[in-house]
Amino acid sequence: MDHLNVTKTADTSDSTSVSDRPVSDRSVSDRPWEELERLAEAGDPQQLGEYVSGLSSCDQALALSRLDERLRASVLSGLDADDAAELIGHLPESQAARAIALLTPDDAAAIVHELPSDEQADVLGDLSTDQAEAILEALPVDEADAARQLSSYDDNVAGGMMVTEMLRFTPEMTVADVIAELNAGAEIYSDFDVRYAYVCETDGKLVGVLPMQNLLFVKRAAKLADLMIQNPLAVSDTTELDELIDFFESHAFVGVPVVDETGLLKGVLHREAVSYEETRAAESDYLKSQGIVGGEELRSMPLWLRARRRLSWLSINILLNIGAAGVIAYFQDTLQSVIALAVFLPIISDMSGCSGNQAVAVSMRELSLGLVRPSEMMRVWWKEVSVGMINGAVLGLLVALLAVVFDGNYYLGLVVGLALLINTIVAVSIGGVVPLLMKRFGFDPAVASGPLLTTVTDMCGFFLVLGLATMLLSKLV
Amino acid sequence: MDHLNVTKTADTSDSTSVSDRPVSDRSVSDRPWEELERLAEAGDPQQLGEYVSGLSSCDQALALSRLDERLRASVLSGLDADDAAELIGHLPESQAARAIALLTPDDAAAIVHELPSDEQADVLGDLSTDQAEAILEALPVDEADAARQLSSYDDNVAGGMMVTEMLRFTPEMTVADVIAELNAGAEIYSDFDVRYAYVCETDGKLVGVLPMQNLLFVKRAAKLADLMIQNPLAVSDTTELDELIDFFESHAFVGVPVVDETGLLKGVLHREAVSYEETRAAESDYLKSQGIVGGEELRSMPLWLRARRRLSWLSINILLNIGAAGVIAYFQDTLQSVIALAVFLPIISDMSGCSGNQAVAVSMRELSLGLVRPSEMMRVWWKEVSVGMINGAVLGLLVALLAVVFDGNYYLGLVVGLALLINTIVAVSIGGVVPLLMKRFGFDPAVASGPLLTTVTDMCGFFLVLGLATMLLSKLV
């Protein structure tokens, strides 16, 4: 996190704009994974290292993700540990853990050693317990203990997002002590965020926060106890993502200290780590709502794994669909007598499904903005019913007109128009309220709203069209 | 962005953990908007201010968003400008701009004056040109010019995300000059990010970056020219979001200077601003994929606006649906002869739609991770066809069995099973490839993949089932 790491470029004109040199232009070949594969198989670590470091980070990720798993591991073990650690940081998490798992524990430990503490915890957390333990045993004891502790936290609580790299001093230290310490440990501290230091008693209890730039303006003999902000705000290590998002929305901090239940300082949580988890959560909601469950899918994963995961979700869906089909089967005779109904069934089920999805999206959005509480189901329901009545009436009228034009029977128009009106209201009611219910009872609103909604609106739409038609059968045939 | 703003709390135990005091417990009432409405109507600015500042930021946003537009404006004009500016920052953007628009230009300008430069630009950009000009004229001339320039940028380029609040010095200045300047301007600089200073020639050309903490370790007579990082990386003000995301992925910077085409320093772009826009883009993709287009919908918006916006998208969809229904109409006679087909039509269209959506989600994800290039359509297509053949075969067999059990006719099983197999392959092909095509030709992949996909797979599914059935009609009746 430091401009100090800037690669200084010799040519000033070149260094003033990234947009002048699009990343893809810098790649050595158009298909960098082929060259990477060749070099990995040739097994010359130096050439490999030079080639990889010559690629943009996008091409690194792209090329590495395209390799066969074993080749990917051999590229990593061929690189310097710090280069390999940087590469790991650019890979999707699922691939990063797999790649580490295929290395020898010593090679893996050398790379893990170079990762920042929060990434260590993420990678180790994605491995099996045995694999993680083998790597931890090859690490220095202190570091292994710290990593074990960090990876024991869930990914979505403060402890799982914090880093342990932080400046930590005692209240008795003077400004001169701090400067001497920073000079002595320059190498260790180069990867730290040095904007704030945290002041702890010798027992580890957090007592103050010190903005480092303030040290510019004070005498070198001043004690930290007199300079620090006392009783700083902190979050508990078990605070969850939702609350952390609220916290950083209410407070314009770049980071906040994380303490355990006894007030001991455990790490620092940066605003950025929270935004990162927030983005991940939004992406994961999107994937789940589209039926990619059981973890992210990449097309470089084994075919059988991809097919099986998608199929597990499709199988549940087909069961729900059989229910909807059952409604049609029940009304087969009506349908056979008035075959024109079959033309309108898919319009009615699809349009209601679309209206329902709109209501789901608005509920998800309002929940994530904190503009609705999960308990306010009546409010949401009424707001949706109002829109549903207007849109249902407009769409119903349109479909009724279509039916009359198509078939010449006004009663057919009445049946399909009325069915679409009612089913639109049903769909937006379910779509609006179900995410709140899910949230209230601790389920993930994204995963269940979609398919559940579609099938229920299908079933209800079929029932309405065919039920109404059965009632009016004498007018329709 | 500063721990210095921490509200110090008297009670240490209370201040060490936000999780011990959930935000909702601190609210004065369970329905804070009612109290807010009462106070806004009573018109006592002091009471109003006290009540608002006593609410958590979540409750502030919730309560304010529930008010009628005019009352919302009167709450804002009743508050101190800096409190009002903070509130504006917590509101959804659409409401923030509307609320500002309803104030007098002088009241609005007082609030806009307190916003950071990037938020100024966002709010002014959301107003009509006349409204924005009226407010700009009530601002100090310098600030108005800067705001005009910032709001001329698109939201999703570097210039639209940067802030102009930054430390800016010349290379001839000494460390002592800098410290004197910081002390003299302490009030102005309190809202700045002071981790880095930017060094410019007198003509405004960026020549260096200076990590402020380095000043701790050097003599006060040293010149910035000798301390700064020369030829620093910078981005052009027109660089787009995708490239900025790549930039911050490749470089562990907290911020990067933004320059125009002549190398003049225009502002600083923080990593956080890029993450924020990235999250917004993901959220907007989600909304669009669910049929909420034309901007975010909140249930506090006027009913007619909500109904009209949703309806405009539904109307396009109904046209597409009529196409699919046309296929059924064309095959009416076949359907009437083999009415059992009607039971299986929705299963086949819905299941293919689900498979297609999974493929869309994986393509969107791989595009956003940079793991696939928009030109690699053949690769994606083949990867999808492989999964489609497996899943289509499994689902097709399942549906075929169902049909045989339901109807006792093996040919019916053959027709629906084969149709589902083929249609699954069609659906995953379209679902996988369309987002790449959209991206390649500069369309938004999120908005068009969903409905287009569903309707094409519906149409194709109906055609396959009914077409195959027509061919085998003699075996089916």
Interface residues (C-beta under 8 A of the other chain):
Chain A: M1 D2 H3 L4 N5 V6 T7 K8 T9 A10 T12 S15 T16 S17 V18 S19 D20 P22 V23 S56 S57 C58 A61 L62 S65 H90 P92 I179 L182 N183 V194 R195 Y196 L206 V209 P211 M212 Q213 L215 L216 F217 I229 Q230 N231 P232 L233 A234 V235 S236 T238 T239 E240 E243 D246 F247 E249 S250 H251 A252 F253 V254 V259 G263 R271 E272 S275 Y276 E278 T279 A282 E283 D285 Y286 L287 S289 Q290 G291 I292 E296 E297 L298 R299 S300 L303 W304 R306 A307 R310 L311 W313 L314 N317 I318 N321 I322 A324 A325 I328 A329 Q332 L335 Q336 I339 A340 A342 V343 F344 L345 P346 I347 S349 D350 M351 C354 S355 N357 Q358 V360 A361 V362 M364 R365 E366 S368 L369 G370 L371 V372 R373 R379 V380 K383 S386 V387 I390 N391 V394 L395 L398 V399 L402 F406 P451 T454 T455 D458 F462
Chain B: M1 D2 H3 L4 N5 V6 T7 K8 T9 A10 T12 S15 T16 S17 V18 S19 D20 P22 V23 S56 S57 C58 A61 L62 S65 H90 P92 I179 L182 N183 V194 R195 Y196 L206 V209 P211 M212 Q213 L215 L216 F217 I229 Q230 N231 P232 L233 A234 V235 S236 T238 T239 E240 E243 D246 F247 E249 S250 H251 A252 F253 V254 V259 E261 G263 R271 E272 S275 Y276 E278 T279 A282 E283 D285 Y286 L287 S289 Q290 G291 I292 E296 E297 L298 R299 S300 L303 W304 R306 A307 R310 L311 W313 L314 N317 I318 N321 I322 A324 A325 I328 A329 Q332 L335 Q336 I339 A340 A342 V343 F344 L345 P346 I347 S349 D350 M351 C354 S355 N357 Q358 V360 A361 V362 M364 R365 E366 S368 L369 G370 L371 V372 R373 R379 V380 K383 S386 V387 I390 N391 V394 L395 L398 V399 L402 F406 P451 T454 T455 D458 F462
